[in-house]
Amino acid sequence: MAIFDASDDTVEMLSHLLQHAGLRTVDGHASDISDGEFDMSAFVKAHTPNAIIWDVSPPYAQNWKFLQLMQAADSMRGRGIVVTTTRLRYLKTMPGFQNGDFEILEKPYDLDLVLSAIRRVLALP
C-alpha cells in the first residue's frame, strides 16, 4: 500500500492505521512528484504496492492530470487507487472523473471509511 499526500502528518497517520490493519505501507510525498523529483514508475516497480492512496491537493488540476497519467501507465495495471481530496465538487467537473476507476473520499474523512475504501480496492473482506 503506497500513500501520497502533501501533509507529512496525514501520511504518518494513514501509514500507522494501515499497518495496524496488517498492511505493509510505503510512502511518498506529493511535493516531490509535482517538483519533478520523483519517478512514479520506478517507485511502483521498486515497491510493488497493490494499491495507492493519492491525495488530489493544490494545484488540483495538475494533481488530477498526474492521477490520470498514473492510471494509464502499464506499471499501474491491477493496482487499486483511493483518491482523497478537500475539493470533491471541483474534481467532479474534471475531465475523466466519471470514467475513473478508483474509490474517492472527501476530506476530512473518517478513518473507518479509509479502511473500507482500501478493502474495496484490494477486494479484502
C-alpha positions as CSV (number, residue, x, y, z in Angstrom):
1,M,0.0,0.0,0.0
2,A,1.5,3.3,-1.0
3,I,0.4,6.6,0.5
4,F,0.9,10.0,-1.2
5,D,-0.2,13.2,0.5
6,A,1.1,16.7,0.8
7,S,0.9,16.5,4.6
8,D,3.5,14.5,6.4
9,D,1.1,14.2,9.3
10,T,-1.5,12.6,7.1
11,V,1.0,10.2,5.6
12,E,2.1,9.2,9.1
13,M,-1.5,8.8,10.4
14,L,-2.6,6.7,7.4
15,S,0.6,4.6,7.5
16,H,0.0,3.8,11.2
17,L,-3.7,3.0,10.5
18,L,-2.9,0.7,7.7
19,Q,0.0,-1.1,9.4
20,H,-2.3,-1.6,12.4
21,A,-4.7,-3.2,10.0
22,G,-2.0,-5.6,8.8
23,L,-1.0,-3.9,5.6
24,R,2.6,-3.1,4.6
25,T,3.0,0.6,3.6
26,V,5.4,2.8,1.8
27,D,5.0,6.5,1.4
28,G,5.9,9.3,-0.9
29,H,5.4,13.0,-0.8
30,A,3.2,14.7,-3.4
31,S,5.5,17.7,-3.5
32,D,8.4,15.5,-4.8
33,I,6.2,14.4,-7.7
34,S,5.0,17.9,-8.5
35,D,8.6,19.2,-8.4
36,G,9.6,16.6,-10.9
37,E,12.0,14.9,-8.4
38,F,10.1,11.6,-8.3
39,D,9.6,8.8,-10.8
40,M,6.3,7.1,-10.1
41,S,7.0,4.2,-12.4
42,A,10.3,3.5,-10.7
43,F,8.6,3.7,-7.3
44,V,5.9,1.2,-8.3
45,K,8.5,-1.1,-9.8
46,A,10.7,-0.9,-6.6
47,H,7.9,-1.2,-4.0
48,T,5.1,-3.1,-5.9
49,P,2.2,-1.6,-3.9
50,N,-1.1,-3.4,-4.6
51,A,-2.9,-0.1,-4.1
52,I,-2.2,3.6,-3.8
53,I,-3.8,6.4,-1.7
54,W,-3.4,9.5,-3.8
55,D,-4.4,13.0,-2.4
56,V,-5.5,15.4,-5.1
57,S,-4.5,18.7,-3.5
58,P,-3.4,22.1,-4.8
59,P,-2.7,22.6,-7.6
60,Y,-5.8,20.5,-8.2
61,A,-5.7,20.4,-12.0
62,Q,-2.0,19.4,-12.0
63,N,-2.5,16.6,-9.5
64,W,-5.6,15.4,-11.2
65,K,-3.8,15.2,-14.5
66,F,-1.0,13.3,-12.8
67,L,-3.5,10.8,-11.4
68,Q,-4.9,10.2,-14.9
69,L,-1.4,9.7,-16.3
70,M,-0.6,7.3,-13.4
71,Q,-3.8,5.3,-14.0
72,A,-2.9,4.9,-17.7
73,A,0.7,3.7,-17.0
74,D,1.4,0.0,-17.7
75,S,3.0,-0.2,-14.2
76,M,-0.4,0.6,-12.6
77,R,-2.4,-2.2,-14.2
78,G,-4.2,-4.2,-11.5
79,R,-3.4,-1.7,-8.7
80,G,-6.3,-0.1,-6.8
81,I,-6.4,3.7,-6.2
82,V,-8.1,5.5,-3.4
83,V,-8.3,9.3,-4.1
84,T,-8.6,11.8,-1.3
85,T,-9.3,15.5,-1.7
86,T,-10.8,18.5,0.0
87,R,-12.4,19.6,-3.3
88,L,-14.6,16.8,-4.4
89,R,-17.1,19.2,-6.0
90,Y,-14.3,20.7,-8.1
91,L,-12.9,17.3,-9.1
92,K,-16.4,16.2,-10.3
93,T,-16.0,18.8,-13.1
94,M,-12.6,17.5,-14.2
95,P,-12.3,15.5,-17.5
96,G,-12.3,11.8,-16.9
97,F,-13.9,11.9,-13.4
98,Q,-17.0,9.9,-14.3
99,N,-14.8,7.3,-16.0
100,G,-12.3,7.0,-13.2
101,D,-11.6,3.6,-11.8
102,F,-11.0,4.5,-8.1
103,E,-12.6,5.0,-4.7
104,I,-12.8,8.6,-3.7
105,L,-13.1,10.2,-0.2
106,E,-13.6,13.8,0.7
107,K,-11.5,15.2,3.5
108,P,-12.0,15.4,6.4
109,Y,-12.7,11.7,6.3
110,D,-13.5,9.1,8.9
111,L,-10.6,6.5,9.3
112,D,-13.1,3.7,9.1
113,L,-14.1,5.0,5.7
114,V,-10.5,4.9,4.6
115,L,-10.1,1.3,5.6
116,S,-13.4,0.4,3.9
117,A,-12.3,2.0,0.7
118,I,-8.9,0.3,0.8
119,R,-10.6,-3.1,1.4
120,R,-12.8,-2.5,-1.6
121,V,-9.9,-1.7,-4.0
122,L,-7.9,-4.7,-2.6
123,A,-11.1,-6.9,-2.6
124,L,-10.5,-7.9,1.1
125,P,-13.3,-8.9,3.5
